[in-house]
Amino acid sequence: MLFPHESPRAGQKELIESFRVAMGERRPMLAHAPTGLGKTAAALSPALEIALERDLTIVFLTSRHTQHQVVLETLRKLRERTGTAVLATSMIGKKWMCGQENVDRMNSGDFAQYCKSLVESDACEFYRNARGKNNLAALKLRGELKRDAPLPSEAVLKRCIDERVCPYELSLMLAEESKVIIADYYYLFHPHIRETFLAKIKKKMEQLIVIVDEGHNLPSRLRDLLTSRLTTAQIKHAIGEAKKHGLDDVISLLVEINDVLLRLAANVKEERLCREDEWVKALERVKPYEEIIGELEVAGEIVREDERASSIGAVAKFLADWRGEAGGFARIVSRTDFSTTLSNRCLDPAILTKAVFDQCYTSVIMSGTLAPTQMYADVLGLSGAMAKSFASPFSQKNRLALIVPKTTTKYSFRSERQFQEIGETCADLAKRIPGCVMIFFPSYAVRDQVEKFFSRKYDRPVFYERPGASKEEKQALLKKFSGEARAGAALLGVAAGSFGEGVDLPGVLKGVIVAGLPLDRPDLETTQLIEYYDKKFGRGWEYGYILPAMTRCIQNAGRCIRTETDRGVIAFVDERYAWPRYSSTFPPEWGTKIASNYEEDIARFFGKLF
């Protein structure tokens, strides 16, 4: 074991041994491992042993940039305790590692084209200094960064910008020599990015040990990656762009595309399915489909010679993507009073994951909410995987998990009276918890309807999660919220928002209330997802509807107990949580119970019952 001077936490030894067995047998592994087990160290320990022994590279993938620091800190401890020094490189998105000004405002597609055009025209000083013939400064800097490694990407970025060297290219140079590479999911699961990335670091998939952290996020992230949309607003922007650049033929073509889209949606009240060939044949009455794509791509390139982004190019990309995979997608045309949209929505993340997991040396997918593991094995296309669930190392006595079946956010039952009942119940629960409380709602709309009733009954500081807030604004909000620990502040957020996972407030948060069930809206995409998983696995309702919502609930609840000394109350406020289809998904070690008298339960838990 590479961490001989550190006593494993309760359950961590079993976790390490399970990882070691799976990696040794080259079997993919799914690990449901709750907070407190030290998943990062447990996965890296056997992975490094095998990587060092067999000359392999570990690629540690995560959906959150903050997790990079955890991996780097684990490797620093390894070096301090064992003398084993391994080079590690943190790779964030290419756009966020660029030295050019204002590229952070560009979408990924436009940035990729902009970067490519600068490099090909030899107009990027940063790239030239990194990969050009006179790159002595880059080579010197690489040596310094290797000496100081492992470093967070922010430190690499600053030092590279100071030296006018491309941070992305220099990080790739370091990654080529690294034993551990920490990166976003997209580095391996986006086919084009994967191809470029592996070529740059001179590796093949079979040389990689792939560790996926927070694996419960992977299905939705990859479905989003493969989903594309075309809107009338987007076409309008493209027409304006064509006018600005004098592309008269392209203007006519875009107007025709817009007319075809409007005709497709002519009799649509909200949304309907659209066959792949229905859209293609409608456009081919104007011009051959491939010819349309070609003309728009050329026009997009012309625009990008003067500007960084191109709406025309985005339309071309949508048209090209539309004729993709035959299965695993729902093609939908929808309309509102303001816009019409044609979307190609991915239902099956295995389209992207299967190739990675089948080709790599071995893989681990882990999370504190990777239950049921069989669902993730099915959805991610993992055949022959070893799947294990591990118990929480924290004492059950430190957690009180209650179902309060007094109200519901079920759509057909929503009313002012129902919102009042939810608000007053949440306020009463929060006031009985001595400390800060987070309350999560299914949506901002429900939160705002409930809030006015909650605030009337709650006489302590109240904070609100805001959609679209910057990273700095979110951190400032959490700091203010934490500063009101003695006052017993409440933070009102949403289940799928910024604070629903990845937030650690040990010693501050004494309670989490999940108000309502954050089920996906039963729109056409959701019904298609249920139908798809029903045909593929016979479990559409569970895989496509119930379990994703319950995963969000359990993630929200997990904000409460982050260390072995934390104590807190978790309350699920909705009558549906008492139904077996939902209550059966709660972690068994929580001992979740239906509260007939939550006032007494909470008072007893905090030792206030006399």
C-alpha positions as CSV (number, residue, x, y, z in Angstrom):
1,M,0.0,0.0,0.0
2,L,1.3,3.4,-0.9
3,F,0.0,5.1,2.2
4,P,1.7,2.9,4.9
5,H,1.9,5.7,7.5
6,E,-1.7,6.6,7.4
7,S,-4.2,4.4,9.2
8,P,-7.1,3.7,6.9
9,R,-10.5,5.1,8.1
10,A,-13.2,2.7,8.9
11,G,-14.2,0.9,5.7
12,Q,-11.4,2.4,3.7
13,K,-9.2,-0.7,3.8
14,E,-12.0,-2.7,2.3
15,L,-12.5,0.0,-0.4
16,I,-8.8,0.0,-1.3
17,E,-8.7,-3.8,-1.5
18,S,-11.8,-3.8,-3.7
19,F,-10.2,-1.3,-6.1
20,R,-6.9,-3.3,-6.1
21,V,-8.7,-6.6,-7.0
22,A,-10.8,-4.9,-9.8
23,M,-7.8,-3.1,-11.3
24,G,-5.6,-6.2,-11.0
25,E,-8.3,-8.2,-12.9
26,R,-8.8,-5.4,-15.3
27,R,-12.5,-5.3,-14.6
28,P,-14.3,-2.0,-14.6
29,M,-15.6,-1.1,-11.1
30,L,-18.5,0.9,-9.8
31,A,-18.2,1.9,-6.2
32,H,-20.9,3.5,-4.2
33,A,-18.8,5.0,-1.4
34,P,-20.3,7.6,1.0
35,T,-18.5,10.7,2.2
36,G,-15.8,10.0,4.8
37,L,-14.3,6.9,3.2
38,G,-11.5,8.8,1.4
39,K,-12.4,7.7,-2.1
40,T,-9.7,9.7,-3.8
41,A,-6.8,8.2,-1.7
42,A,-8.4,4.7,-1.8
43,A,-8.5,4.8,-5.7
44,L,-5.1,6.4,-6.2
45,S,-3.3,4.0,-3.9
46,P,-3.7,0.7,-5.9
47,A,-3.9,2.7,-9.2
48,L,-0.4,4.1,-8.6
49,E,1.0,0.7,-7.7
50,I,-0.2,-0.8,-11.0
51,A,0.7,2.3,-13.0
52,L,4.3,2.4,-11.7
53,E,4.7,-1.4,-12.1
54,R,3.3,-1.6,-15.6
55,D,4.2,1.8,-17.0
56,L,0.6,3.1,-17.3
57,T,-0.9,6.6,-16.8
58,I,-3.8,7.4,-14.5
59,V,-6.4,9.8,-15.8
60,F,-8.5,11.1,-13.0
61,L,-11.7,12.6,-14.4
62,T,-14.1,14.8,-12.4
63,S,-17.0,17.2,-13.1
64,R,-15.8,19.8,-10.6
65,H,-12.6,21.8,-10.8
66,T,-12.5,21.9,-7.0
67,Q,-11.8,18.2,-6.9
68,H,-8.5,18.7,-8.7
69,Q,-7.1,20.2,-5.5
70,V,-8.1,17.1,-3.5
71,V,-6.2,14.9,-5.9
72,L,-3.1,17.1,-5.9
73,E,-3.2,17.3,-2.1
74,T,-3.4,13.5,-1.9
75,L,-0.4,13.2,-4.1
76,R,1.5,15.7,-1.9
77,K,0.8,13.7,1.2
78,L,2.0,10.6,-0.7
79,R,5.3,12.3,-1.4
80,E,5.7,13.5,2.2
81,R,4.9,10.2,3.8
82,T,6.5,7.7,1.5
83,G,9.0,9.6,-0.6
84,T,7.2,8.5,-3.7
85,A,7.1,11.5,-6.1
86,V,5.0,11.2,-9.2
87,L,4.5,14.0,-11.7
88,A,0.8,15.1,-11.9
89,T,-0.8,17.6,-14.2
90,S,-4.1,19.4,-13.7
91,M,-5.9,20.1,-17.0
92,I,-9.0,22.3,-17.1
93,G,-10.9,23.3,-20.2
94,K,-8.8,24.6,-23.1
95,K,-10.7,27.9,-23.2
96,W,-10.0,28.5,-19.5
97,M,-6.3,28.0,-20.1
98,C,-6.0,30.4,-23.0
99,G,-3.9,33.6,-22.8
100,Q,-6.0,35.5,-25.3
101,E,-8.3,38.1,-23.9
102,N,-12.1,37.7,-23.4
103,V,-12.2,34.1,-24.8
104,D,-14.1,33.0,-21.7
105,R,-17.2,34.7,-23.1
106,M,-17.2,32.4,-26.2
107,N,-19.0,29.1,-26.5
108,S,-16.8,26.0,-26.9
109,G,-17.4,25.5,-30.6
110,D,-16.6,29.1,-31.5
111,F,-13.5,29.1,-29.3
112,A,-12.2,25.9,-30.9
113,Q,-12.5,27.5,-34.4
114,Y,-11.0,30.7,-33.2
115,C,-8.0,28.9,-31.6
116,K,-7.5,26.8,-34.7
117,S,-7.5,29.8,-37.0
118,L,-4.9,31.7,-34.8
119,V,-2.6,28.7,-34.7
120,E,-2.9,27.9,-38.4
121,S,-2.2,31.6,-39.3
122,D,0.7,31.8,-36.9
123,A,-1.0,34.6,-35.2
124,C,-0.9,33.3,-31.6
125,E,2.2,34.4,-29.7
126,F,1.4,32.1,-26.8
127,Y,1.3,29.0,-29.1
128,R,4.3,30.0,-31.0
129,N,6.3,30.4,-27.8
130,A,5.2,27.0,-26.6
131,R,5.5,24.9,-29.8
132,G,7.6,27.0,-32.2
133,K,11.3,26.6,-33.0
134,N,12.4,29.2,-30.5
135,N,10.7,27.7,-27.5
136,L,13.6,27.8,-25.0
137,A,11.6,29.8,-22.6
138,A,8.8,27.2,-22.6
139,L,11.3,24.4,-22.1
140,K,12.9,26.2,-19.2
141,L,9.4,26.9,-17.7
142,R,8.5,23.2,-18.1
143,G,11.5,22.2,-16.1
144,E,10.6,24.7,-13.3
145,L,7.0,23.5,-13.2
146,K,8.1,19.8,-13.0
147,R,10.3,20.7,-10.1
148,D,7.5,22.5,-8.3
149,A,4.8,19.9,-9.2
150,P,2.1,19.1,-8.4
151,L,0.6,22.5,-9.0
152,P,-3.0,23.6,-9.5
153,S,-3.9,24.8,-13.0
154,E,-4.3,28.4,-11.7
155,A,-0.6,28.5,-10.7
156,V,0.5,27.0,-14.1
157,L,-1.8,29.5,-15.9
158,K,-0.3,32.5,-14.1
159,R,3.3,31.5,-14.6
160,C,2.7,30.7,-18.3
161,I,0.9,34.0,-19.0
162,D,3.7,35.9,-17.3
163,E,6.2,34.2,-19.7
164,R,3.8,34.6,-22.8
165,V,3.6,30.8,-23.2
166,C,0.4,28.9,-24.0
167,P,-0.7,27.3,-20.6
168,Y,-2.7,24.6,-22.4
169,E,0.2,23.5,-24.6
170,L,2.7,23.6,-21.7
171,S,0.3,21.6,-19.6
172,L,0.1,19.0,-22.4
173,M,3.9,18.8,-22.4
174,L,3.8,18.1,-18.7
175,A,0.9,15.6,-19.1
176,E,3.0,13.7,-21.6
177,E,5.5,12.9,-18.8
178,S,2.9,12.7,-16.0
179,K,1.9,9.6,-14.1
180,V,-1.4,11.2,-13.0
181,I,-3.5,13.6,-15.2
182,I,-6.5,15.3,-13.6
183,A,-9.1,16.5,-16.1
184,D,-12.7,17.1,-16.9
185,Y,-14.9,14.3,-18.3
186,Y,-14.7,15.8,-21.7
187,Y,-11.0,15.1,-22.2
188,L,-11.8,11.4,-22.7
189,F,-15.5,11.2,-23.4
190,H,-15.7,13.8,-26.2
191,P,-14.4,11.9,-29.3
192,H,-12.7,14.8,-31.0
193,I,-11.1,16.1,-27.8
194,R,-10.0,12.6,-26.8
195,E,-8.3,12.0,-30.2
196,T,-6.4,15.3,-30.0
197,F,-5.6,14.9,-26.3
198,L,-4.2,11.4,-26.6
199,A,-2.2,12.4,-29.7
200,K,-0.6,15.4,-27.9
201,I,0.4,13.3,-24.8
202,K,1.5,10.4,-27.0
203,K,-0.7,7.8,-25.2
204,K,-3.2,5.2,-26.3
205,M,-6.4,4.3,-24.5
206,E,-5.1,0.9,-23.5
207,Q,-2.3,2.6,-21.5
208,L,-4.7,4.5,-19.3
209,I,-6.2,3.7,-15.9
210,V,-9.4,5.8,-15.9
211,I,-10.8,7.0,-12.6
212,V,-14.2,8.8,-12.8
213,D,-15.1,10.8,-9.7
214,E,-18.7,11.9,-8.9
215,G,-19.8,9.3,-11.4
216,H,-23.5,10.0,-10.8
217,N,-23.0,13.1,-12.9
218,L,-21.6,11.3,-15.9
219,P,-24.8,10.2,-17.6
220,S,-26.4,13.6,-17.6
221,R,-23.2,15.4,-18.5
222,L,-22.7,13.2,-21.6
223,R,-26.3,13.4,-22.7
224,D,-25.9,17.1,-22.6
225,L,-22.7,16.9,-24.6
226,L,-24.4,15.0,-27.4
227,T,-27.6,17.1,-27.4
228,S,-27.8,19.9,-30.0
229,R,-30.5,22.6,-30.7
230,L,-31.4,25.0,-33.5
231,T,-33.7,27.9,-32.7
232,T,-35.4,30.6,-34.7
233,A,-33.5,33.2,-32.6
234,Q,-30.2,31.5,-33.5
235,I,-31.1,31.7,-37.2
236,K,-32.1,35.3,-36.8
237,H,-28.6,36.1,-35.4
238,A,-27.1,34.1,-38.3
239,I,-29.0,36.2,-40.8
240,G,-27.8,39.4,-39.2
241,E,-24.3,38.1,-39.4
242,A,-24.7,37.3,-43.1
243,K,-26.0,40.8,-43.8
244,K,-23.1,42.3,-41.9
245,H,-20.6,40.4,-44.1
246,G,-22.5,40.9,-47.4
247,L,-23.2,37.1,-47.8
248,D,-26.4,37.6,-49.8
249,D,-26.7,34.0,-51.0
250,V,-26.4,32.8,-47.4
251,I,-29.1,35.2,-46.2
252,S,-31.5,33.6,-48.7
253,L,-30.5,30.1,-47.5
254,L,-31.0,30.9,-43.8
255,V,-34.4,32.5,-44.5
256,E,-35.4,29.2,-46.2
257,I,-34.1,27.2,-43.2
258,N,-36.1,29.4,-40.9
259,D,-39.3,28.9,-43.0
260,V,-38.8,25.1,-43.0
261,L,-38.5,25.2,-39.2
262,L,-41.6,27.3,-38.8
263,R,-43.6,25.0,-41.1
264,L,-42.5,21.9,-39.0
265,A,-43.9,23.6,-35.9
266,A,-47.0,25.1,-37.6
267,N,-49.5,22.8,-35.8
268,V,-47.5,22.2,-32.7
269,K,-49.0,23.4,-29.4
270,E,-46.0,22.8,-27.3
271,E,-43.8,20.0,-28.7
272,R,-43.8,16.9,-30.9
273,L,-41.4,14.2,-32.2
274,C,-39.7,14.9,-35.5
275,R,-38.2,12.1,-37.6
276,E,-34.7,12.5,-38.8
277,D,-35.7,12.3,-42.5
278,E,-38.6,14.6,-42.0
279,W,-36.3,17.6,-41.4
280,V,-33.8,16.4,-44.0
281,K,-36.4,16.0,-46.8
282,A,-38.0,19.3,-46.0
283,L,-34.6,21.1,-46.4
284,E,-33.7,19.1,-49.6
285,R,-36.7,20.7,-51.3
286,V,-34.6,23.9,-51.1
287,K,-31.1,22.4,-51.9
288,P,-29.2,19.1,-51.3
289,Y,-28.6,18.7,-47.5
290,E,-24.9,18.2,-47.7
291,E,-24.6,21.2,-50.0
292,I,-26.4,23.4,-47.5
293,I,-24.0,22.3,-44.7
294,G,-21.0,23.0,-47.0
295,E,-22.2,26.5,-47.9
296,L,-22.9,27.4,-44.3
297,E,-19.5,26.1,-43.1
298,V,-17.7,28.2,-45.7
299,A,-19.7,31.3,-44.7
300,G,-18.9,30.6,-41.1
301,E,-15.1,30.5,-41.9
302,I,-15.4,33.8,-43.7
303,V,-17.1,35.4,-40.6
304,R,-14.4,34.0,-38.3
305,E,-11.7,35.7,-40.2
306,D,-13.0,39.0,-38.8
307,E,-14.8,37.8,-35.6
308,R,-14.2,35.1,-33.0
309,A,-17.6,33.5,-33.2
310,S,-20.1,32.6,-35.9
311,S,-23.8,32.0,-35.6
312,I,-23.8,30.8,-39.2
313,G,-21.1,28.2,-38.3
314,A,-23.3,27.1,-35.4
315,V,-26.2,26.4,-37.7
316,A,-24.0,24.4,-40.0
317,K,-22.8,22.3,-37.0
318,F,-26.4,21.6,-35.9
319,L,-27.3,20.3,-39.4
320,A,-24.2,18.1,-39.5
321,D,-25.0,16.7,-36.0
322,W,-28.6,16.0,-36.9
323,R,-27.5,13.1,-39.1
324,G,-25.7,11.2,-36.4
325,E,-26.5,8.1,-34.5
326,A,-29.6,6.2,-35.6
327,G,-30.7,5.2,-32.1
328,G,-30.4,6.7,-28.6
329,F,-31.8,10.2,-29.6
330,A,-35.1,12.0,-29.4
331,R,-35.6,14.5,-32.1
332,I,-38.2,17.1,-31.0
333,V,-39.7,20.3,-32.4
334,S,-41.1,22.7,-29.9
335,R,-42.4,26.2,-29.8
336,T,-43.4,28.9,-27.4
337,D,-44.8,32.4,-27.9
338,F,-41.3,33.7,-28.5
339,S,-39.3,31.0,-30.2
340,T,-39.3,27.7,-32.2
341,T,-36.7,25.0,-31.5
342,L,-35.6,21.9,-33.2
343,S,-33.5,19.7,-30.9
344,N,-31.6,16.4,-31.2
345,R,-31.6,15.2,-27.6
346,C,-29.3,12.4,-26.5
347,L,-30.9,9.6,-24.4
348,D,-28.0,7.2,-24.2
349,P,-24.7,8.2,-22.7
350,A,-23.2,4.8,-23.5
351,I,-22.8,6.1,-27.0
352,L,-19.8,7.9,-25.7
353,T,-18.8,5.9,-22.6
354,K,-18.7,2.4,-24.0
355,A,-15.7,3.0,-26.3
356,V,-13.7,4.5,-23.4
357,F,-14.4,1.8,-20.9
358,D,-13.9,-1.0,-23.4
359,Q,-10.5,0.3,-24.6
360,C,-8.8,1.6,-21.5
361,Y,-6.5,-0.6,-19.4
362,T,-9.1,-0.6,-16.5
363,S,-11.5,1.9,-15.0
364,V,-13.2,2.9,-11.7
365,I,-16.4,4.9,-11.5
366,M,-17.1,6.1,-7.9
367,S,-19.4,8.4,-6.1
368,G,-21.2,8.8,-2.7
369,T,-24.5,8.5,-4.6
370,L,-23.8,5.7,-7.1
371,A,-26.8,3.6,-6.1
372,P,-28.1,1.4,-7.4
373,T,-24.8,0.5,-9.0
374,Q,-26.6,-1.8,-11.5
375,M,-28.4,1.2,-13.0
376,Y,-25.1,3.0,-13.7
377,A,-23.6,-0.2,-15.1
378,D,-26.5,-0.5,-17.5
379,V,-26.7,3.2,-18.4
380,L,-23.0,3.6,-19.0
381,G,-22.6,0.4,-21.0
382,L,-20.3,-1.4,-18.5
383,S,-20.5,-5.1,-19.1
384,G,-18.8,-7.5,-16.6
385,A,-18.3,-4.7,-14.1
386,M,-17.6,-5.3,-10.4
387,A,-20.2,-3.3,-8.5
388,K,-20.0,-2.7,-4.7
389,S,-21.7,-0.5,-2.2
390,F,-19.9,0.5,1.0
391,A,-21.3,1.7,4.3
392,S,-20.8,5.2,5.7
393,P,-18.0,5.3,8.3
394,F,-19.9,7.9,10.3
395,S,-22.0,7.0,13.3
396,Q,-25.7,6.6,12.6
397,K,-26.3,8.4,15.9
398,N,-25.1,11.6,14.3
399,R,-27.9,11.7,11.7
400,L,-31.6,12.0,12.1
401,A,-33.4,11.3,8.8
402,L,-37.1,12.1,8.7
403,I,-39.9,11.9,6.2
404,V,-42.5,14.6,6.9
405,P,-45.5,13.6,4.7
406,K,-47.6,16.7,5.3
407,T,-47.4,18.4,1.9
408,T,-46.5,17.8,-1.7
409,T,-45.1,19.7,-4.7
410,K,-46.9,17.4,-7.1
411,Y,-47.9,19.6,-10.0
412,S,-51.6,18.8,-9.9
413,F,-51.8,19.7,-6.2
414,R,-49.9,23.0,-6.4
415,S,-51.9,26.0,-5.0
416,E,-51.4,29.0,-2.7
417,R,-52.7,26.9,0.1
418,Q,-50.2,24.1,-0.6
419,F,-47.3,26.6,-0.9
420,Q,-48.4,28.1,2.4
421,E,-48.4,24.7,4.1
422,I,-44.9,23.9,2.7
423,G,-43.5,27.2,3.7
424,E,-44.9,27.0,7.3
425,T,-43.7,23.4,7.7
426,C,-40.2,24.2,6.5
427,A,-40.0,27.3,8.8
428,D,-41.2,25.2,11.8
429,L,-38.6,22.5,11.0
430,A,-35.8,25.0,10.5
431,K,-36.6,26.8,13.8
432,R,-36.3,23.6,15.7
433,I,-32.8,22.9,14.4
434,P,-30.1,24.8,16.4
435,G,-27.8,26.1,13.6
436,C,-27.7,26.8,9.9
437,V,-30.1,25.0,7.6
438,M,-30.2,24.6,3.9
439,I,-33.6,24.1,2.2
440,F,-33.7,22.7,-1.4
441,F,-36.8,23.0,-3.7
442,P,-37.5,21.4,-7.0
443,S,-37.2,24.7,-8.9
444,Y,-36.7,28.4,-8.4
445,A,-40.4,28.9,-9.3
446,V,-41.5,26.6,-6.5
447,R,-38.9,28.2,-4.1
448,D,-40.2,31.7,-4.8
449,Q,-43.8,30.7,-4.3
450,V,-43.0,29.1,-1.0
451,E,-40.6,31.7,0.2
452,K,-43.1,34.4,1.1
453,F,-44.9,32.1,3.5
454,F,-41.6,30.8,4.9
455,S,-40.3,34.3,5.6
456,R,-43.4,35.2,7.6
457,K,-42.8,32.4,10.0
458,Y,-38.9,32.4,10.1
459,D,-37.4,35.1,12.2
460,R,-33.8,34.4,11.5
461,P,-31.4,35.5,8.6
462,V,-32.5,34.1,5.2
463,F,-30.2,33.8,2.1
464,Y,-31.1,32.9,-1.4
465,E,-29.3,31.0,-4.2
466,R,-29.5,33.1,-7.4
467,P,-29.4,31.6,-10.9
468,G,-26.5,32.7,-13.0
469,A,-24.4,33.8,-10.0
470,S,-20.6,33.9,-10.6
471,K,-18.2,31.6,-8.7
472,E,-17.1,34.6,-6.6
473,E,-20.7,35.5,-5.8
474,K,-21.5,32.0,-4.7
475,Q,-18.5,31.8,-2.4
476,A,-19.4,35.2,-0.9
477,L,-22.9,34.0,-0.2
478,L,-21.7,30.8,1.5
479,K,-19.3,32.9,3.6
480,K,-22.1,35.2,4.8
481,F,-24.3,32.2,5.4
482,S,-21.7,30.4,7.5
483,G,-21.1,33.6,9.5
484,E,-24.7,33.5,10.7
485,A,-24.2,30.0,12.3
486,R,-25.2,31.3,15.8
487,A,-28.2,33.1,14.5
488,G,-29.4,29.9,12.7
489,A,-29.6,31.2,9.2
490,A,-31.4,29.4,6.3
491,L,-30.2,29.2,2.7
492,L,-33.0,28.6,0.2
493,G,-31.7,26.9,-3.0
494,V,-32.8,24.4,-5.6
495,A,-32.1,20.7,-5.9
496,A,-30.1,20.9,-9.1
497,G,-28.5,24.2,-8.3
498,S,-25.0,25.2,-7.3
499,F,-25.3,24.2,-3.6
500,G,-27.0,20.9,-4.0
501,E,-23.6,19.0,-4.2
502,G,-20.0,19.8,-3.7
503,V,-20.5,22.1,-0.7
504,D,-18.8,21.3,2.6
505,L,-19.7,23.4,5.7
506,P,-18.5,21.1,8.5
507,G,-19.6,22.3,12.0
508,V,-21.9,25.0,10.4
509,L,-24.7,23.1,8.8
510,K,-27.0,21.4,11.3
511,G,-29.9,20.6,9.0
512,V,-31.0,20.0,5.4
513,I,-34.6,20.1,4.3
514,V,-35.5,18.8,0.9
515,A,-38.9,20.3,0.2
516,G,-40.7,18.4,-2.6
517,L,-39.5,15.9,-5.1
518,P,-37.2,17.2,-7.9
519,L,-38.7,15.0,-10.6
520,D,-37.9,16.0,-14.2
521,R,-40.8,17.8,-15.9
522,P,-42.8,15.0,-17.7
523,D,-42.1,16.5,-21.1
524,L,-41.5,14.7,-24.3
525,E,-37.8,14.2,-23.7
526,T,-38.5,12.6,-20.3
527,T,-41.2,10.3,-21.7
528,Q,-38.9,9.3,-24.5
529,L,-36.1,8.6,-22.0
530,I,-38.4,6.3,-20.0
531,E,-39.6,4.5,-23.1
532,Y,-36.0,4.1,-24.3
533,Y,-34.7,2.6,-21.0
534,D,-37.9,0.4,-20.8
535,K,-37.1,-1.1,-24.2
536,K,-33.4,-1.5,-23.5
537,F,-33.4,-2.6,-19.8
538,G,-37.1,-3.1,-18.9
539,R,-36.7,-0.4,-16.2
540,G,-37.6,2.8,-17.9
541,W,-39.6,4.3,-15.1
542,E,-36.8,3.8,-12.5
543,Y,-33.8,4.7,-14.7
544,G,-35.4,7.6,-16.6
545,Y,-37.5,9.2,-13.9
546,I,-37.5,8.1,-10.2
547,L,-33.8,7.3,-9.6
548,P,-32.3,10.5,-11.1
549,A,-34.6,12.6,-8.9
550,M,-33.8,10.6,-5.8
551,T,-30.1,10.9,-6.5
552,R,-30.5,14.7,-6.5
553,C,-32.4,14.4,-3.1
554,I,-29.7,12.2,-1.6
555,Q,-26.9,14.5,-2.8
556,N,-28.8,17.5,-1.3
557,A,-29.1,15.7,2.0
558,G,-25.4,14.8,1.9
559,R,-24.5,18.4,2.5
560,C,-25.3,17.9,6.2
561,I,-22.9,15.3,7.5
562,R,-19.4,15.9,6.1
563,T,-17.1,14.8,9.0
564,E,-17.3,12.2,11.7
565,T,-18.1,14.9,14.3
566,D,-20.9,16.5,12.4
567,R,-24.5,16.0,13.7
568,G,-27.6,17.1,11.9
569,V,-31.2,16.5,10.8
570,I,-32.3,15.6,7.3
571,A,-36.0,16.2,6.6
572,F,-37.8,15.2,3.4
573,V,-41.0,17.2,3.1
574,D,-43.4,15.6,0.7
575,E,-45.9,12.8,1.2
576,R,-44.5,10.9,-1.8
577,Y,-41.2,10.2,0.1
578,A,-43.3,7.8,2.2
579,W,-44.3,5.8,-0.9
580,P,-42.2,2.6,-1.2
581,R,-41.0,3.4,-4.7
582,Y,-39.2,6.4,-3.3
583,S,-38.5,5.5,0.4
584,S,-36.8,2.2,-0.8
585,T,-34.0,4.3,-2.4
586,F,-32.7,6.0,0.7
587,P,-29.4,4.6,2.0
588,P,-30.2,1.8,4.6
589,E,-27.7,3.2,7.1
590,W,-29.7,6.4,7.4
591,G,-32.5,4.7,9.2
592,T,-35.0,7.1,7.5
593,K,-38.4,7.0,9.3
594,I,-41.7,8.6,8.8
595,A,-42.2,11.3,11.4
596,S,-45.6,11.3,13.0
597,N,-44.2,13.8,15.6
598,Y,-41.1,15.5,14.1
599,E,-41.1,18.1,16.9
600,E,-40.4,15.5,19.5
601,D,-37.9,13.6,17.3
602,I,-35.8,16.7,16.7
603,A,-35.9,17.8,20.3
604,R,-34.8,14.3,21.5
605,F,-32.0,14.3,18.9
606,F,-30.5,17.6,20.1
607,G,-31.0,16.6,23.7
608,K,-33.7,19.3,24.3
609,L,-36.5,17.0,25.3
610,F,-37.2,17.2,29.0
